[in-house]
Amino acid sequence: MGIGGLAILTIAVGICAQGADLATGVVLVATAKSKDPDFARSAVVLIHYDSESAMGLMLNKPAGVPISEVLPGAKGKPAVIFGGGPVSIGVRGLVRTESPPFFRVITNKAELLRRIASGEPSSTFRIYAGYTGWTTRQLQSEVARGLWKVLPADLGTLWQRAWHHRTELR
């Protein structure tokens, strides 16, 4: 194998190795190499990952909109809405669980309204408007180029450190 073939093989192995860490539940932290303003200083949990696509929610970006704008049935209920990502479709809830991937995604409007009405604390339940999305190859490429740091799915990363995304995640 020539030098050119070896370089291509090395790049391919690097992409596969980086992609091996990707799975539902991991947290992606935007690095300084990422110049996309939509993802600046963001921490994203992958809520879906398979051979074709990946979907995530930005953990640390309050949307600054009243809950009534995203869930009209929740008028008057205090709740912080987080911007799940630049794709502004849908409302999802993330509920803390004790086993991997350490969350359950809620898309059912009635369940979201019930949890909001109960005053469930943000330490165990969060609401997201929108999401982030990639093809699997696109995300693997971004990780291989160093645009994202991949942190393992664990309770501390997801429910404590990533909510606030301080420099210790970098």
Beta strands, then each sheet from edge to edge (+ up, - down):
strand 1: 27-30
strand 2: 43-49
strand 3: 53-58
strand 4: 81-83
strand 5: 87-96
strand 6: 103-106
strand 7: 125-135
strand 8: 148-151
sheet 1: 4+ 7+ 3- 2+ 1- 8+
sheet 2: 4+ 7+ 5- 6+
end
